[in-house]
């Protein structure tokens, strides 16, 4: 039977106590007005949580993806949802290629300020004309002196409004000069120099406090010492962070779904119509019970995938399934929470409409449901590749 260890339960309890300082009204204000939750992130940094999966030699806790998933799920489940989770998410999976492929000097320069919350990074991968086909990125890094100059565009770059660093994927060798399209792409971690970068925020459906942006890069200088690993191997380094990211998104989606289910069941117990609580009606009770079961099943896949990853075992199918199942179960729980509230579910003061808007994030990003099913069909079921 799966259960958390005492140490893992202590992590959940400690993070939950910190999150309790930031109640539903705090997150409602962030949703209405925007503005990055700096105070929330500062508290997490002061408590050492931003470095939960980072090496101890650089100020981290040296724990695994399992513990990171516990932390992120707890944040989302507290009612912070994807607004709170996304504010710290990049710190947990984004720097992973630096941990694995960076030099000792790079780790000393880059990791401690991230863990302490002094640096804030953004992730420059997705592009307007490439989408999920990362090999087709057009951002280019051209040799210049002892380094490169970067030109290009990125899309859906979170936290770029306030970031001072960027983990940047760019092509250093044109596609027509490499044997495979996955070759010739390099990964950099460098200053987000706004003299060479224009950032335009994208107005979006939810998660207003954590900005998403279109980024226009014109002549951004990148010193050679900011190249992560070998030139031309960036695509493969990026893969190191994909499974942990999928696991964390799945964990966050389950947390969000649980927050919605908690509000729905509380309302169903209290709200009386025709002289009885609406939760006594099976038409209300059964969908909520079904969501509980779906969330628990998705949660087991999340932590199976995390355990496999931490053990160094292959986990591509499980990580993708965790993200898929978590996203779907979280969405259904949020939708049912709105419908349980009836008309009041449409009112911001009851919070569940925010949860529903945020639940779409885990269904869309960082990879679509359809691409996950393609992956499982090909890699697990041995069916012909469909794309």
Short mmCIF file of the C-alpha atoms (twelve columns), coordinates in Angstrom:
data_MODEL
# 
_entry.id   MODEL 
# 
loop_
_atom_site.group_PDB 
_atom_site.id 
_atom_site.type_symbol 
_atom_site.label_atom_id 
_atom_site.label_alt_id 
_atom_site.label_comp_id 
_atom_site.label_asym_id 
_atom_site.label_seq_id 
_atom_site.Cartn_x 
_atom_site.Cartn_y 
_atom_site.Cartn_z 
_atom_site.pdbx_PDB_model_num 
ATOM 1   C CA . UNK A 1   0.000   0.000  0.000   1 
ATOM 2   C CA . UNK A 2   1.323   3.450  -0.895  1 
ATOM 3   C CA . UNK A 3   1.876   5.941  1.889   1 
ATOM 4   C CA . UNK A 4   4.218   8.825  2.577   1 
ATOM 5   C CA . UNK A 5   7.114   8.384  4.979   1 
ATOM 6   C CA . UNK A 6   7.212   10.370 8.218   1 
ATOM 7   C CA . UNK A 7   9.759   12.723 6.649   1 
ATOM 8   C CA . UNK A 8   7.547   13.264 3.612   1 
ATOM 9   C CA . UNK A 9   4.507   13.886 5.809   1 
ATOM 10  C CA . UNK A 10  6.589   16.467 7.677   1 
ATOM 11  C CA . UNK A 11  7.330   18.215 4.369   1 
ATOM 12  C CA . UNK A 12  3.631   18.321 3.551   1 
ATOM 13  C CA . UNK A 13  2.760   19.672 7.003   1 
ATOM 14  C CA . UNK A 14  5.485   22.333 6.953   1 
ATOM 15  C CA . UNK A 15  4.545   23.610 3.499   1 
ATOM 16  C CA . UNK A 16  0.850   23.586 4.452   1 
ATOM 17  C CA . UNK A 17  1.557   25.716 7.527   1 
ATOM 18  C CA . UNK A 18  3.414   28.265 5.412   1 
ATOM 19  C CA . UNK A 19  0.602   28.317 2.828   1 
ATOM 20  C CA . UNK A 20  -1.985  28.889 5.559   1 
ATOM 21  C CA . UNK A 21  -0.696  32.464 5.865   1 
ATOM 22  C CA . UNK A 22  -2.061  33.107 2.377   1 
ATOM 23  C CA . UNK A 23  -5.798  32.574 2.495   1 
ATOM 24  C CA . UNK A 24  -8.396  32.396 -0.276  1 
ATOM 25  C CA . UNK A 25  -8.885  36.173 -0.249  1 
ATOM 26  C CA . UNK A 26  -5.161  36.695 -0.870  1 
ATOM 27  C CA . UNK A 27  -5.300  34.539 -4.002  1 
ATOM 28  C CA . UNK A 28  -8.587  36.112 -5.095  1 
ATOM 29  C CA . UNK A 29  -6.901  39.523 -4.948  1 
ATOM 30  C CA . UNK A 30  -3.950  38.238 -6.975  1 
ATOM 31  C CA . UNK A 31  -6.392  36.845 -9.540  1 
ATOM 32  C CA . UNK A 32  -8.285  40.124 -9.804  1 
ATOM 33  C CA . UNK A 33  -5.404  42.571 -9.733  1 
ATOM 34  C CA . UNK A 34  -2.438  40.564 -10.941 1 
ATOM 35  C CA . UNK A 35  0.946   41.230 -9.420  1 
ATOM 36  C CA . UNK A 36  3.451   38.469 -8.755  1 
ATOM 37  C CA . UNK A 37  3.088   36.885 -5.269  1 
ATOM 38  C CA . UNK A 38  6.526   38.064 -4.158  1 
ATOM 39  C CA . UNK A 39  5.798   37.743 -0.444  1 
ATOM 40  C CA . UNK A 40  4.649   34.134 -0.845  1 
ATOM 41  C CA . UNK A 41  7.738   33.176 -2.854  1 
ATOM 42  C CA . UNK A 42  10.014  35.036 -0.423  1 
ATOM 43  C CA . UNK A 43  8.595   33.000 2.464   1 
ATOM 44  C CA . UNK A 44  9.206   29.774 0.559   1 
ATOM 45  C CA . UNK A 45  12.762  30.847 -0.232  1 
ATOM 46  C CA . UNK A 46  13.458  31.830 3.377   1 
ATOM 47  C CA . UNK A 47  12.298  28.395 4.494   1 
ATOM 48  C CA . UNK A 48  14.597  26.725 1.948   1 
ATOM 49  C CA . UNK A 49  11.845  25.198 -0.180  1 
ATOM 50  C CA . UNK A 50  13.007  26.615 -3.524  1 
ATOM 51  C CA . UNK A 51  16.021  24.324 -3.345  1 
ATOM 52  C CA . UNK A 52  14.152  21.180 -2.345  1 
ATOM 53  C CA . UNK A 53  15.551  19.164 -5.273  1 
ATOM 54  C CA . UNK A 54  18.856  21.024 -5.650  1 
ATOM 55  C CA . UNK A 55  22.248  19.612 -4.533  1 
ATOM 56  C CA . UNK A 56  23.219  20.321 -0.882  1 
ATOM 57  C CA . UNK A 57  26.647  21.580 -2.002  1 
ATOM 58  C CA . UNK A 58  24.930  24.611 -3.526  1 
ATOM 59  C CA . UNK A 59  22.411  25.322 -0.783  1 
ATOM 60  C CA . UNK A 60  19.696  22.840 -1.748  1 
ATOM 61  C CA . UNK A 61  18.043  20.083 0.252   1 
ATOM 62  C CA . UNK A 62  19.133  17.300 -2.097  1 
ATOM 63  C CA . UNK A 63  15.729  15.613 -2.090  1 
ATOM 64  C CA . UNK A 64  13.949  13.971 -5.000  1 
ATOM 65  C CA . UNK A 65  11.137  14.641 -7.415  1 
ATOM 66  C CA . UNK A 66  8.855   12.795 -4.984  1 
ATOM 67  C CA . UNK A 67  9.423   15.429 -2.309  1 
ATOM 68  C CA . UNK A 68  9.155   18.237 -4.876  1 
ATOM 69  C CA . UNK A 69  5.804   16.808 -6.016  1 
ATOM 70  C CA . UNK A 70  4.596   16.705 -2.405  1 
ATOM 71  C CA . UNK A 71  5.540   20.344 -1.979  1 
ATOM 72  C CA . UNK A 72  3.895   21.512 -5.207  1 
ATOM 73  C CA . UNK A 73  0.741   19.507 -4.603  1 
ATOM 74  C CA . UNK A 74  0.452   20.968 -1.116  1 
ATOM 75  C CA . UNK A 75  0.746   24.509 -2.479  1 
ATOM 76  C CA . UNK A 76  -1.988  23.938 -5.064  1 
ATOM 77  C CA . UNK A 77  -4.211  22.085 -2.589  1 
ATOM 78  C CA . UNK A 78  -3.984  24.948 -0.086  1 
ATOM 79  C CA . UNK A 79  -6.143  27.040 -2.414  1 
ATOM 80  C CA . UNK A 80  -3.209  28.774 -4.077  1 
ATOM 81  C CA . UNK A 81  -3.919  26.644 -7.132  1 
ATOM 82  C CA . UNK A 82  -1.805  27.107 -10.212 1 
ATOM 83  C CA . UNK A 83  -1.182  30.748 -9.332  1 
ATOM 84  C CA . UNK A 84  0.832   29.742 -6.282  1 
ATOM 85  C CA . UNK A 85  2.338   26.655 -7.868  1 
ATOM 86  C CA . UNK A 86  3.441   28.395 -11.059 1 
ATOM 87  C CA . UNK A 87  5.171   31.109 -9.053  1 
ATOM 88  C CA . UNK A 88  7.770   28.561 -7.892  1 
ATOM 89  C CA . UNK A 89  7.435   25.798 -10.491 1 
ATOM 90  C CA . UNK A 90  10.263  26.989 -12.767 1 
ATOM 91  C CA . UNK A 91  12.759  26.857 -9.877  1 
ATOM 92  C CA . UNK A 92  12.154  23.134 -9.420  1 
ATOM 93  C CA . UNK A 93  12.434  21.721 -12.951 1 
ATOM 94  C CA . UNK A 94  13.978  24.551 -14.975 1 
ATOM 95  C CA . UNK A 95  17.508  24.448 -13.523 1 
ATOM 96  C CA . UNK A 96  17.724  20.645 -13.792 1 
ATOM 97  C CA . UNK A 97  19.932  20.711 -16.924 1 
ATOM 98  C CA . UNK A 98  22.349  22.944 -15.012 1 
ATOM 99  C CA . UNK A 99  22.475  20.417 -12.165 1 
ATOM 100 C CA . UNK A 100 23.110  17.512 -14.542 1 
ATOM 101 C CA . UNK A 101 25.250  19.090 -17.275 1 
ATOM 102 C CA . UNK A 102 26.649  22.309 -15.824 1 
ATOM 103 C CA . UNK A 103 30.248  22.732 -14.746 1 
ATOM 104 C CA . UNK A 104 31.135  23.173 -11.081 1 
ATOM 105 C CA . UNK A 105 31.715  26.854 -11.766 1 
ATOM 106 C CA . UNK A 106 28.272  27.219 -13.371 1 
ATOM 107 C CA . UNK A 107 26.572  25.457 -10.476 1 
ATOM 108 C CA . UNK A 108 28.330  27.738 -7.982  1 
ATOM 109 C CA . UNK A 109 27.352  30.845 -9.957  1 
ATOM 110 C CA . UNK A 110 23.801  29.937 -10.909 1 
ATOM 111 C CA . UNK A 111 22.197  27.683 -8.305  1 
ATOM 112 C CA . UNK A 112 22.643  29.448 -4.928  1 
ATOM 113 C CA . UNK A 113 20.965  32.721 -6.068  1 
ATOM 114 C CA . UNK A 114 18.031  30.723 -7.472  1 
ATOM 115 C CA . UNK A 115 17.641  28.717 -4.290  1 
ATOM 116 C CA . UNK A 116 17.807  31.878 -2.166  1 
ATOM 117 C CA . UNK A 117 15.209  33.606 -4.308  1 
ATOM 118 C CA . UNK A 118 17.659  36.337 -5.310  1 
ATOM 119 C CA . UNK A 119 17.457  35.384 -8.995  1 
ATOM 120 C CA . UNK A 120 14.270  34.727 -10.908 1 
ATOM 121 C CA . UNK A 121 14.516  32.827 -14.161 1 
ATOM 122 C CA . UNK A 122 12.239  32.338 -17.117 1 
ATOM 123 C CA . UNK A 123 12.215  29.497 -19.633 1 
ATOM 124 C CA . UNK A 124 12.778  30.432 -23.278 1 
ATOM 125 C CA . UNK A 125 11.820  27.358 -25.302 1 
ATOM 126 C CA . UNK A 126 8.381   27.607 -26.986 1 
ATOM 127 C CA . UNK A 127 8.185   29.626 -30.204 1 
ATOM 128 C CA . UNK A 128 5.310   30.887 -32.382 1 
ATOM 129 C CA . UNK A 129 6.191   28.764 -35.420 1 
ATOM 130 C CA . UNK A 130 7.426   25.655 -33.622 1 
ATOM 131 C CA . UNK A 131 4.942   24.833 -30.868 1 
ATOM 132 C CA . UNK A 132 5.574   21.323 -29.565 1 
ATOM 133 C CA . UNK A 133 8.001   20.593 -32.422 1 
ATOM 134 C CA . UNK A 134 11.022  21.995 -30.630 1 
ATOM 135 C CA . UNK A 135 13.440  20.911 -33.363 1 
ATOM 136 C CA . UNK A 136 11.890  23.595 -35.582 1 
ATOM 137 C CA . UNK A 137 12.821  26.560 -33.382 1 
ATOM 138 C CA . UNK A 138 14.043  29.578 -35.307 1 
ATOM 139 C CA . UNK A 139 15.821  31.505 -32.551 1 
ATOM 140 C CA . UNK A 140 19.491  31.527 -33.525 1 
ATOM 141 C CA . UNK A 141 22.725  32.111 -31.646 1 
ATOM 142 C CA . UNK A 142 25.462  33.476 -33.901 1 
ATOM 143 C CA . UNK A 143 29.155  33.430 -32.936 1 
ATOM 144 C CA . UNK A 144 30.428  36.794 -31.701 1 
ATOM 145 C CA . UNK A 145 33.781  37.185 -29.984 1 
ATOM 146 C CA . UNK A 146 34.064  34.723 -27.111 1 
ATOM 147 C CA . UNK A 147 30.404  33.819 -27.151 1 
ATOM 148 C CA . UNK A 148 27.226  34.328 -29.141 1 
ATOM 149 C CA . UNK A 149 24.625  36.911 -30.048 1 
ATOM 150 C CA . UNK A 150 21.028  35.676 -29.997 1 
ATOM 151 C CA . UNK A 151 18.136  36.762 -32.213 1 
ATOM 152 C CA . UNK A 152 14.620  35.334 -32.189 1 
ATOM 153 C CA . UNK A 153 11.218  35.083 -30.545 1 
ATOM 154 C CA . UNK A 154 9.806   33.049 -27.679 1 
ATOM 155 C CA . UNK A 155 6.175   32.591 -26.665 1 
ATOM 156 C CA . UNK A 156 4.364   31.725 -23.426 1 
ATOM 157 C CA . UNK A 157 7.454   32.625 -21.426 1 
ATOM 158 C CA . UNK A 158 6.293   32.745 -17.811 1 
ATOM 159 C CA . UNK A 159 7.633   35.290 -15.263 1 
ATOM 160 C CA . UNK A 160 9.510   37.241 -17.957 1 
ATOM 161 C CA . UNK A 161 8.108   40.513 -16.585 1 
ATOM 162 C CA . UNK A 162 10.313  40.232 -13.503 1 
ATOM 163 C CA . UNK A 163 12.971  37.648 -14.430 1 
ATOM 164 C CA . UNK A 164 16.629  38.596 -14.419 1 
ATOM 165 C CA . UNK A 165 17.806  35.263 -15.918 1 
ATOM 166 C CA . UNK A 166 16.689  33.070 -18.793 1 
ATOM 167 C CA . UNK A 167 17.236  29.400 -19.606 1 
ATOM 168 C CA . UNK A 168 17.353  29.782 -23.360 1 
ATOM 169 C CA . UNK A 169 17.224  27.281 -26.193 1 
ATOM 170 C CA . UNK A 170 18.649  28.485 -29.510 1 
ATOM 171 C CA . UNK A 171 19.941  26.949 -32.706 1 
ATOM 172 C CA . UNK A 172 23.723  27.316 -33.086 1 
ATOM 173 C CA . UNK A 173 23.937  25.265 -36.307 1 
ATOM 174 C CA . UNK A 174 21.330  25.666 -39.068 1 
ATOM 175 C CA . UNK A 175 19.021  22.686 -39.659 1 
ATOM 176 C CA . UNK A 176 20.382  22.143 -43.172 1 
ATOM 177 C CA . UNK A 177 23.876  21.573 -41.760 1 
ATOM 178 C CA . UNK A 178 23.070  18.784 -39.282 1 
ATOM 179 C CA . UNK A 179 22.220  15.120 -39.823 1 
ATOM 180 C CA . UNK A 180 19.242  15.160 -37.434 1 
ATOM 181 C CA . UNK A 181 16.955  18.099 -36.596 1 
ATOM 182 C CA . UNK A 182 17.595  17.433 -32.884 1 
ATOM 183 C CA . UNK A 183 21.241  18.358 -33.408 1 
ATOM 184 C CA . UNK A 184 22.701  21.865 -33.536 1 
ATOM 185 C CA . UNK A 185 20.529  23.284 -30.754 1 
ATOM 186 C CA . UNK A 186 22.260  24.690 -27.680 1 
ATOM 187 C CA . UNK A 187 21.134  25.550 -24.167 1 
ATOM 188 C CA . UNK A 188 22.208  28.715 -22.375 1 
ATOM 189 C CA . UNK A 189 21.597  30.175 -18.942 1 
ATOM 190 C CA . UNK A 190 22.287  33.870 -19.064 1 
ATOM 191 C CA . UNK A 191 21.269  37.379 -18.044 1 
ATOM 192 C CA . UNK A 192 17.862  38.536 -19.229 1 
ATOM 193 C CA . UNK A 193 19.267  41.804 -20.544 1 
ATOM 194 C CA . UNK A 194 16.320  44.079 -21.319 1 
ATOM 195 C CA . UNK A 195 18.504  46.276 -23.495 1 
ATOM 196 C CA . UNK A 196 18.242  43.442 -26.008 1 
ATOM 197 C CA . UNK A 197 14.902  41.894 -25.061 1 
ATOM 198 C CA . UNK A 198 11.346  43.180 -25.406 1 
ATOM 199 C CA . UNK A 199 8.649   41.526 -23.282 1 
ATOM 200 C CA . UNK A 200 4.937   41.777 -24.060 1 
ATOM 201 C CA . UNK A 201 2.508   40.243 -21.603 1 
ATOM 202 C CA . UNK A 202 -0.241  37.992 -22.949 1 
ATOM 203 C CA . UNK A 203 -3.667  38.577 -21.429 1 
ATOM 204 C CA . UNK A 204 -5.044  35.167 -20.612 1 
ATOM 205 C CA . UNK A 205 -7.878  33.170 -19.105 1 
ATOM 206 C CA . UNK A 206 -6.464  32.673 -15.622 1 
ATOM 207 C CA . UNK A 207 -3.368  32.814 -13.412 1 
ATOM 208 C CA . UNK A 208 -3.131  36.568 -13.888 1 
ATOM 209 C CA . UNK A 209 -0.538  36.993 -11.127 1 
ATOM 210 C CA . UNK A 210 2.026   34.828 -12.928 1 
ATOM 211 C CA . UNK A 211 2.637   36.520 -16.239 1 
ATOM 212 C CA . UNK A 212 2.971   34.791 -19.602 1 
ATOM 213 C CA . UNK A 213 4.686   36.663 -22.384 1 
ATOM 214 C CA . UNK A 214 5.850   37.011 -25.935 1 
ATOM 215 C CA . UNK A 215 9.597   37.698 -25.880 1 
ATOM 216 C CA . UNK A 216 11.473  39.386 -28.729 1 
ATOM 217 C CA . UNK A 217 15.251  38.935 -28.642 1 
ATOM 218 C CA . UNK A 218 17.457  41.269 -30.686 1 
ATOM 219 C CA . UNK A 219 21.211  40.876 -30.286 1 
ATOM 220 C CA . UNK A 220 21.288  39.386 -26.780 1 
ATOM 221 C CA . UNK A 221 24.962  38.742 -25.916 1 
ATOM 222 C CA . UNK A 222 25.714  35.376 -24.296 1 
ATOM 223 C CA . UNK A 223 29.231  34.727 -22.939 1 
ATOM 224 C CA . UNK A 224 30.761  31.327 -23.675 1 
ATOM 225 C CA . UNK A 225 30.824  30.477 -19.968 1 
ATOM 226 C CA . UNK A 226 27.008  30.543 -19.994 1 
ATOM 227 C CA . UNK A 227 26.683  27.632 -22.424 1 
ATOM 228 C CA . UNK A 228 25.310  24.598 -20.580 1 
ATOM 229 C CA . UNK A 229 27.125  21.415 -21.567 1 
ATOM 230 C CA . UNK A 230 28.296  20.924 -25.147 1 
ATOM 231 C CA . UNK A 231 27.350  23.150 -28.033 1 
ATOM 232 C CA . UNK A 232 24.653  21.555 -30.170 1 
ATOM 233 C CA . UNK A 233 23.407  19.164 -27.458 1 
ATOM 234 C CA . UNK A 234 20.798  21.443 -25.897 1 
ATOM 235 C CA . UNK A 235 17.765  19.540 -27.184 1 
ATOM 236 C CA . UNK A 236 18.928  16.403 -25.407 1 
ATOM 237 C CA . UNK A 237 19.663  18.314 -22.195 1 
ATOM 238 C CA . UNK A 238 16.173  19.760 -22.287 1 
ATOM 239 C CA . UNK A 239 14.766  16.219 -22.181 1 
ATOM 240 C CA . UNK A 240 16.260  15.762 -18.704 1 
ATOM 241 C CA . UNK A 241 13.689  18.152 -17.283 1 
ATOM 242 C CA . UNK A 242 10.620  16.913 -19.161 1 
ATOM 243 C CA . UNK A 243 9.645   13.947 -17.009 1 
ATOM 244 C CA . UNK A 244 10.027  15.847 -13.702 1 
ATOM 245 C CA . UNK A 245 7.946   18.697 -15.127 1 
ATOM 246 C CA . UNK A 246 5.156   16.352 -16.171 1 
ATOM 247 C CA . UNK A 247 5.165   14.748 -12.724 1 
ATOM 248 C CA . UNK A 248 4.974   18.116 -10.979 1 
ATOM 249 C CA . UNK A 249 2.152   19.359 -13.213 1 
ATOM 250 C CA . UNK A 250 0.225   16.172 -12.489 1 
ATOM 251 C CA . UNK A 251 0.754   16.648 -8.752  1 
ATOM 252 C CA . UNK A 252 -0.365  20.276 -8.936  1 
ATOM 253 C CA . UNK A 253 -3.488  19.353 -10.904 1 
ATOM 254 C CA . UNK A 254 -4.450  16.785 -8.274  1 
ATOM 255 C CA . UNK A 255 -3.901  19.431 -5.589  1 
ATOM 256 C CA . UNK A 256 -6.091  21.918 -7.414  1 
ATOM 257 C CA . UNK A 257 -8.801  19.299 -7.861  1 
ATOM 258 C CA . UNK A 258 -8.707  18.506 -4.162  1 
ATOM 259 C CA . UNK A 259 -9.078  22.185 -3.291  1 
ATOM 260 C CA . UNK A 260 -12.127 22.394 -5.549  1 
ATOM 261 C CA . UNK A 261 -13.600 19.176 -4.131  1 
ATOM 262 C CA . UNK A 262 -13.133 20.465 -0.582  1 
ATOM 263 C CA . UNK A 263 -15.115 23.607 -1.357  1 
ATOM 264 C CA . UNK A 264 -17.779 21.689 -3.255  1 
ATOM 265 C CA . UNK A 265 -18.403 19.193 -0.469  1 
ATOM 266 C CA . UNK A 266 -18.494 21.925 2.168   1 
ATOM 267 C CA . UNK A 267 -21.094 23.813 0.137   1 
ATOM 268 C CA . UNK A 268 -23.085 20.623 -0.501  1 
ATOM 269 C CA . UNK A 269 -23.279 19.946 3.247   1 
ATOM 270 C CA . UNK A 270 -24.358 23.485 4.120   1 
ATOM 271 C CA . UNK A 271 -26.631 24.536 1.263   1 
ATOM 272 C CA . UNK A 272 -30.263 23.545 1.822   1 
ATOM 273 C CA . UNK A 273 -32.943 23.426 -0.852  1 
ATOM 274 C CA . UNK A 274 -36.402 21.924 -0.378  1 
ATOM 275 C CA . UNK A 275 -35.642 21.411 3.294   1 
ATOM 276 C CA . UNK A 276 -32.538 19.224 2.934   1 
ATOM 277 C CA . UNK A 277 -28.823 19.691 2.190   1 
ATOM 278 C CA . UNK A 278 -28.125 19.361 -1.520  1 
ATOM 279 C CA . UNK A 279 -25.330 16.890 -0.733  1 
ATOM 280 C CA . UNK A 280 -28.012 14.405 0.278   1 
ATOM 281 C CA . UNK A 281 -29.095 14.225 -3.355  1 
ATOM 282 C CA . UNK A 282 -27.315 11.541 -5.343  1 
ATOM 283 C CA . UNK A 283 -27.151 13.815 -8.398  1 
ATOM 284 C CA . UNK A 284 -24.811 16.013 -6.335  1 
ATOM 285 C CA . UNK A 285 -23.177 13.305 -4.244  1 
ATOM 286 C CA . UNK A 286 -22.196 10.830 -6.960  1 
ATOM 287 C CA . UNK A 287 -20.189 13.188 -9.214  1 
ATOM 288 C CA . UNK A 288 -18.215 14.433 -6.201  1 
ATOM 289 C CA . UNK A 289 -17.525 10.875 -5.054  1 
ATOM 290 C CA . UNK A 290 -16.416 10.019 -8.581  1 
ATOM 291 C CA . UNK A 291 -14.008 12.967 -8.568  1 
ATOM 292 C CA . UNK A 292 -12.521 11.798 -5.276  1 
ATOM 293 C CA . UNK A 293 -11.805 8.398  -6.826  1 
ATOM 294 C CA . UNK A 294 -10.364 9.929  -10.005 1 
ATOM 295 C CA . UNK A 295 -8.067  12.256 -8.047  1 
ATOM 296 C CA . UNK A 296 -6.812  9.432  -5.851  1 
ATOM 297 C CA . UNK A 297 -6.078  7.232  -8.876  1 
ATOM 298 C CA . UNK A 298 -4.227  10.065 -10.634 1 
ATOM 299 C CA . UNK A 299 -2.290  10.736 -7.451  1 
ATOM 300 C CA . UNK A 300 -1.036  7.143  -7.354  1 
ATOM 301 C CA . UNK A 301 0.289   7.487  -10.902 1 
ATOM 302 C CA . UNK A 302 1.981   10.770 -9.992  1 
ATOM 303 C CA . UNK A 303 3.889   9.196  -7.151  1 
ATOM 304 C CA . UNK A 304 4.627   5.988  -9.049  1 
ATOM 305 C CA . UNK A 305 6.264   8.113  -11.744 1 
ATOM 306 C CA . UNK A 306 8.145   10.146 -9.126  1 
ATOM 307 C CA . UNK A 307 9.396   7.001  -7.386  1 
ATOM 308 C CA . UNK A 308 10.625  5.556  -10.671 1 
ATOM 309 C CA . UNK A 309 12.403  8.790  -11.561 1 
ATOM 310 C CA . UNK A 310 14.090  9.036  -8.173  1 
ATOM 311 C CA . UNK A 311 15.213  5.410  -8.474  1 
ATOM 312 C CA . UNK A 312 16.816  6.132  -11.840 1 
ATOM 313 C CA . UNK A 313 14.337  3.906  -13.663 1 
ATOM 314 C CA . UNK A 314 12.647  4.670  -17.010 1 
ATOM 315 C CA . UNK A 315 9.451   6.624  -16.333 1 
ATOM 316 C CA . UNK A 316 8.443   8.329  -19.579 1 
ATOM 317 C CA . UNK A 317 5.107   6.549  -19.867 1 
ATOM 318 C CA . UNK A 318 4.274   6.986  -16.191 1 
ATOM 319 C CA . UNK A 319 5.263   10.668 -16.121 1 
ATOM 320 C CA . UNK A 320 3.152   11.399 -19.175 1 
ATOM 321 C CA . UNK A 321 0.236   9.388  -17.770 1 
ATOM 322 C CA . UNK A 322 0.533   11.252 -14.454 1 
ATOM 323 C CA . UNK A 323 0.239   14.593 -16.211 1 
ATOM 324 C CA . UNK A 324 -2.672  13.361 -18.352 1 
ATOM 325 C CA . UNK A 325 -4.644  11.736 -15.528 1 
ATOM 326 C CA . UNK A 326 -3.976  14.572 -13.095 1 
ATOM 327 C CA . UNK A 327 -5.023  17.191 -15.621 1 
ATOM 328 C CA . UNK A 328 -8.246  15.425 -16.511 1 
ATOM 329 C CA . UNK A 329 -9.209  14.533 -12.941 1 
ATOM 330 C CA . UNK A 330 -8.392  18.040 -11.732 1 
ATOM 331 C CA . UNK A 331 -10.479 19.629 -14.479 1 
ATOM 332 C CA . UNK A 332 -13.496 17.424 -13.775 1 
ATOM 333 C CA . UNK A 333 -13.306 18.134 -10.049 1 
ATOM 334 C CA . UNK A 334 -13.206 21.880 -10.713 1 
ATOM 335 C CA . UNK A 335 -16.099 21.718 -13.165 1 
ATOM 336 C CA . UNK A 336 -18.167 19.704 -10.701 1 
ATOM 337 C CA . UNK A 337 -17.336 22.172 -7.945  1 
ATOM 338 C CA . UNK A 338 -18.750 25.008 -10.034 1 
ATOM 339 C CA . UNK A 339 -21.875 23.023 -10.897 1 
ATOM 340 C CA . UNK A 340 -22.376 21.994 -7.261  1 
ATOM 341 C CA . UNK A 341 -22.470 25.666 -6.306  1 
ATOM 342 C CA . UNK A 342 -25.027 26.369 -9.023  1 
ATOM 343 C CA . UNK A 343 -25.277 30.067 -9.778  1 
ATOM 344 C CA . UNK A 344 -22.888 30.925 -6.959  1 
ATOM 345 C CA . UNK A 345 -20.233 28.834 -8.655  1 
ATOM 346 C CA . UNK A 346 -20.094 31.590 -11.247 1 
ATOM 347 C CA . UNK A 347 -19.330 34.184 -8.558  1 
ATOM 348 C CA . UNK A 348 -15.694 34.984 -7.853  1 
ATOM 349 C CA . UNK A 349 -16.237 35.167 -4.102  1 
ATOM 350 C CA . UNK A 350 -16.766 31.388 -3.984  1 
ATOM 351 C CA . UNK A 351 -13.370 30.793 -5.649  1 
ATOM 352 C CA . UNK A 352 -14.288 27.692 -7.639  1 
ATOM 353 C CA . UNK A 353 -14.645 29.591 -10.929 1 
ATOM 354 C CA . UNK A 354 -10.969 30.562 -10.565 1 
ATOM 355 C CA . UNK A 355 -10.052 26.951 -9.987  1 
ATOM 356 C CA . UNK A 356 -11.925 25.935 -13.136 1 
ATOM 357 C CA . UNK A 357 -10.119 28.537 -15.243 1 
ATOM 358 C CA . UNK A 358 -6.768  27.457 -13.848 1 
ATOM 359 C CA . UNK A 359 -7.513  23.764 -14.397 1 
ATOM 360 C CA . UNK A 360 -7.123  24.223 -18.158 1 
ATOM 361 C CA . UNK A 361 -3.406  24.865 -17.687 1 
ATOM 362 C CA . UNK A 362 -2.643  21.245 -16.845 1 
ATOM 363 C CA . UNK A 363 -4.657  20.022 -19.833 1 
ATOM 364 C CA . UNK A 364 -2.772  22.242 -22.291 1 
ATOM 365 C CA . UNK A 365 0.754   22.630 -20.933 1 
ATOM 366 C CA . UNK A 366 3.546   21.654 -21.083 1 
ATOM 367 C CA . UNK A 367 2.327   19.133 -23.662 1 
ATOM 368 C CA . UNK A 368 -1.134  18.491 -25.044 1 
ATOM 369 C CA . UNK A 369 -3.303  15.545 -24.049 1 
ATOM 370 C CA . UNK A 370 -3.218  14.301 -27.627 1 
ATOM 371 C CA . UNK A 371 0.592   14.201 -27.772 1 
ATOM 372 C CA . UNK A 372 0.652   12.258 -24.510 1 
ATOM 373 C CA . UNK A 373 -1.739  9.692  -25.972 1 
ATOM 374 C CA . UNK A 374 0.430   9.553  -29.114 1 
ATOM 375 C CA . UNK A 375 3.466   8.833  -26.937 1 
ATOM 376 C CA . UNK A 376 1.726   6.070  -24.979 1 
ATOM 377 C CA . UNK A 377 0.289   4.572  -28.156 1 
ATOM 378 C CA . UNK A 378 3.728   4.383  -29.768 1 
ATOM 379 C CA . UNK A 379 6.049   3.685  -26.832 1 
ATOM 380 C CA . UNK A 380 3.834   1.527  -24.629 1 
ATOM 381 C CA . UNK A 381 1.341   -0.115 -26.983 1 
ATOM 382 C CA . UNK A 382 3.836   -0.489 -29.868 1 
ATOM 383 C CA . UNK A 383 1.482   1.121  -32.376 1 
ATOM 384 C CA . UNK A 384 2.747   2.914  -35.520 1 
ATOM 385 C CA . UNK A 385 3.902   6.498  -34.988 1 
ATOM 386 C CA . UNK A 386 1.003   8.786  -35.873 1 
ATOM 387 C CA . UNK A 387 2.717   12.137 -36.362 1 
# 
